[in-house]
């Protein structure tokens, strides 16, 4: 694994994924929008681009310093907790764009470099795709769509040597989970087998585990401490 692209590299999960890639000896192209990645390292090339713009994914691809990409990790995503009755159409569309359209478009723009390396894509979904979750229907629906996107891409891109998998974290120690009311988070953990949140490092470990599993594609690995048992 020589070349890794991480979107949403300044978020809690993105930061852990970038650090894990660097620790493995990889060079990393780290996309961010407003806040630069936390890890300043010679192997990390930060690229500031708004991926929600129509030309954002192409701009990211144009900044690629290599001809091949071994691993693309689509960490970008998120949502504000919003009840169904209070969710605006605009907020719904914004969530779909950030959580579904951006990973789709970034992967499409990097198909050539991924095929050149017989590389892997790992999309970040959420256990909310299966449980509904506490953040609202916009987030759960978007993350469920990521699972479908992953399966469809794996089916089509396998003939080009590209594997596409998905990691679905449960509540993670992050700014996003911190935005939940204390009683809501306590309720989530009460139905989680390990009775704790997952750490970003644990998610990053899962990301690279499935990224380097050369015969695995189209799968979703749930990393949630036993909240969703299946």
C-alpha positions in Angstrom: 0.0 0.0 0.0 1.9 3.0 -1.3 -0.7 5.7 -2.2 -3.8 6.5 -0.2 -6.5 9.1 -0.7 -8.6 10.1 2.3 -11.6 12.5 2.0 -12.9 14.2 5.1 -9.3 13.9 6.4 -9.7 16.6 9.1 -12.6 14.9 10.9 -12.2 12.5 13.8 -12.4 9.4 11.7 -10.4 10.9 8.8 -7.6 11.9 11.2 -7.3 8.4 12.5 -7.4 6.9 9.0 -4.6 9.3 7.8 -2.5 8.5 10.9 -2.9 4.7 10.3 -2.0 5.1 6.6 1.1 7.0 7.5 2.1 4.5 10.1 2.0 1.8 7.4 4.4 3.7 5.3 2.0 5.1 2.7 1.9 8.5 1.1 -1.5 10.2 1.7 -3.5 12.8 -0.2 -5.7 14.3 2.6 -8.7 16.2 1.4 -10.2 18.9 3.6 -12.7 21.7 3.2 -12.1 24.4 5.9 -10.0 22.8 8.7 -6.6 21.3 7.7 -5.8 17.8 8.7 -4.4 17.5 12.3 -1.4 15.4 11.3 1.5 17.4 9.8 3.8 14.8 8.2 6.1 14.7 5.2 4.0 11.9 3.8 0.7 13.8 4.0 -0.3 16.2 1.2 -3.3 18.3 2.3 -5.6 19.4 -0.5 -8.3 22.0 0.2 -11.4 21.5 -2.0 -15.1 21.6 -1.4 -16.3 18.2 -2.7 -20.0 19.3 -2.6 -19.3 21.6 -5.6 -20.0 19.9 -8.9 -16.4 20.3 -10.0 -14.9 19.5 -6.6 -14.2 15.8 -7.1 -12.5 16.5 -10.5 -10.4 19.2 -8.8 -9.3 16.6 -6.2 -8.4 14.1 -8.9 -6.4 16.8 -10.7 -4.4 17.3 -7.5 -3.3 13.7 -7.4 0.5 13.5 -7.4 0.6 9.8 -8.5 -0.6 7.8 -11.4 -2.1 5.1 -9.2 -4.1 4.9 -6.0 -3.9 1.8 -3.8 -6.7 2.8 -1.4 -9.4 5.4 -1.5 -11.1 6.0 1.9 -14.3 8.0 1.7 -14.5 9.4 5.2 -16.5 12.5 4.3 -20.0 12.6 5.7 -22.1 13.5 8.7 -25.4 15.2 9.7 -26.9 17.2 12.5 -29.4 15.3 14.7 -32.9 16.3 13.5 -36.3 14.7 14.2 -38.4 13.7 11.2 -41.0 16.3 11.7 -38.4 19.1 11.8 -36.3 18.0 8.9 -36.4 20.4 6.0 -36.2 19.3 2.4 -33.0 21.4 2.0 -31.4 19.5 4.9 -32.4 16.2 3.5 -30.8 17.1 0.1 -27.7 18.4 1.8 -27.3 15.1 3.6 -27.8 13.0 0.5 -25.2 15.2 -1.3 -22.6 14.9 1.4 -23.1 11.3 2.4 -23.9 9.7 -1.0 -23.2 11.9 -4.0 -19.7 12.9 -2.9 -18.4 9.4 -2.4 -19.9 8.3 -5.7 -18.4 11.2 -7.6 -14.9 11.0 -6.0 -14.7 7.3 -6.7 -15.8 7.9 -10.3 -13.1 10.5 -10.8 -10.4 8.2 -9.4 -11.4 5.0 -11.4 -8.3 5.2 -13.6 -5.7 5.5 -10.8 -7.6 2.9 -8.8 -7.6 0.4 -11.7 -3.9 1.1 -12.4 -3.1 -0.2 -8.9 -5.9 -2.8 -8.7 -6.8 -0.7 -5.7 -9.5 -0.7 -3.1 -12.3 1.7 -2.1 -13.6 1.8 1.5 -16.8 3.8 2.0 -17.8 5.0 5.5 -21.4 4.2 6.3 -22.9 3.9 9.7 -24.8 1.4 11.8 -27.6 3.9 11.5 -28.1 2.3 8.0 -29.4 -0.8 9.8 -30.9 0.6 13.0 -32.3 3.9 12.0 -30.1 5.7 14.5 -30.5 8.8 16.6 -29.4 11.4 14.0 -32.6 11.3 11.9 -33.9 9.9 8.7 -31.7 12.0 6.5 -28.5 10.5 8.0 -29.9 6.9 8.2 -31.1 7.0 4.6 -27.9 8.4 3.3 -25.8 5.9 5.0 -28.0 3.0 3.8 -27.6 4.4 0.3 -23.8 4.1 0.8 -24.2 0.4 1.5 -26.1 0.0 -1.8 -23.6 2.1 -3.6 -20.8 0.0 -2.3 -22.4 -3.3 -3.5 -23.3 -1.9 -6.9 -19.7 -0.5 -7.4 -18.1 -3.7 -6.3 -20.2 -5.7 -8.7 -19.3 -3.5 -11.7 -15.7 -2.5 -10.9 -14.5 -6.0 -10.0 -13.6 -6.7 -13.6 -11.2 -3.8 -13.5 -9.5 -5.2 -10.4 -11.1 -2.7 -8.0 -12.5 -3.9 -4.7 -15.2 -1.8 -3.0 -16.1 -2.3 0.6 -17.8 -0.5 3.4 -17.2 0.1 7.1 -20.2 1.0 9.3 -19.2 2.3 12.7 -21.6 2.6 15.6 -21.4 5.5 18.1 -17.8 6.8 17.8 -15.9 9.0 20.3 -16.2 12.1 18.1 -17.5 15.6 17.8 -20.6 14.2 16.0 -21.5 11.8 18.8 -20.8 14.5 21.3 -23.6 16.5 19.7 -26.1 13.9 20.9 -28.0 14.6 24.2 -26.5 12.6 27.1 -29.7 10.6 27.6 -29.8 9.6 24.0 -26.2 8.5 24.0 -26.8 6.6 27.2 -29.7 4.8 25.6 -27.6 3.8 22.6 -24.9 2.4 24.8 -27.4 0.5 26.9 -28.2 -1.6 23.9 -24.6 -2.1 22.8 -22.9 -5.3 23.9 -19.6 -3.7 25.0 -21.5 -0.7 26.6 -19.1 1.8 25.2 -18.4 3.9 22.1 -16.0 2.9 19.5 -12.7 4.8 19.1 -11.6 6.4 15.8 -8.5 4.2 15.9 -10.6 1.1 16.0 -12.5 2.2 13.0 -9.2 3.0 11.1 -8.0 -0.5 11.9 -11.1 -2.0 10.4 -10.8 0.3 7.3 -7.3 -1.0 6.5 -8.2 -4.6 7.4 -10.9 -4.7 4.8 -8.9 -2.6 2.3 -6.1 -5.1 2.3 -8.3 -8.3 2.2 -7.6 -9.1 -1.4 -10.6 -11.5 -2.0 -13.2 -9.4 -0.2 -15.5 -7.0 -2.0 -19.0 -5.7 -1.8 -19.1 -6.3 2.0 -20.1 -4.1 4.9 -18.1 -4.5 8.1 -20.0 -3.2 11.1 -17.7 -1.8 13.9 -20.1 -0.8 16.7 -19.2 -2.7 19.8 -22.2 -5.0 19.3 -25.0 -2.6 18.9 -26.3 -4.2 15.7 -25.9 -8.0 15.9 -26.5 -9.9 12.6 
